[in-house]
Amino acid sequence: MEVVNARAALLSNHEVLTLLRELESDHLARAKTALRVKKEEEAAGLPPRLSGDTVFGEASENLRTVEVEAIQYLSADYLPTTRQSPEGITKLVKDLAPYELTKAEKLQVVNLAPTMPVELYVIVEELEDRLGDSMEEILTFVESSLAAPAPPTIAATELSSLAQHYDESSNLLLEDSLNYPEPHEMYQEEIIFDDTGEGAGVEGDLDMEED
């Protein structure tokens, strides 16, 4: 196999997330089908398949880990990926065309979706010389390309309540631990070392005889 064009196009985070979610859906569908076939074979009394003798190929465990972690990262609330859409990204790229930004700078604007001028300074080189007073226009284009934040789902609300309940339980355990008696109250008896005479105690063993 020969790679004709190593970099045919640049993909935004939204496109990568969409692709990974499609791969995840395909994997779940294959896993369900493989489980159904396995149950049918067991019901028919067929011998179990050997390792590697599967009808439906399974992805590598390391690849699955990378895919799941990438989906979790790209779906984070602090990233604009979940508020973006193919139409909004296309419109944003067209709006950025008159400003003569490089492909890498356009990609960063799409991925980071800056909403403040200070964020543009870390994306565009020589920002003031190249854009001048156009920074606010770019920020307006970025804001118009994003959808409104989605309301929290039931699962997220339940997770928040569970986290709050866990914090309250942890605080109760901490308060109980603070009610323990002090060490000097637990041990009232005082240990007295008898160090009278040479060799009678630890310190007495260190005494040296005088010549």
ABEGO torsion letter per residue (X at the ends): XBBABABABBBBAAAAAAAAAAAAAAAAAAAAAAAAAAAAAAAAGBBBBBBGBBABBBBBAAAAAAAAAAAAAAABAABAAAABBAAAAAAAAAAAAAAGBBAAAAAAAAAAGBABAAAAAAABBGAAAAAEAAAAAAAAAAAAABBBBBBBBAAAAAAAAAAAAAAAAAAAAAAAAAABBBAAAABABBBBBBABEBGABAAAAABBBBX
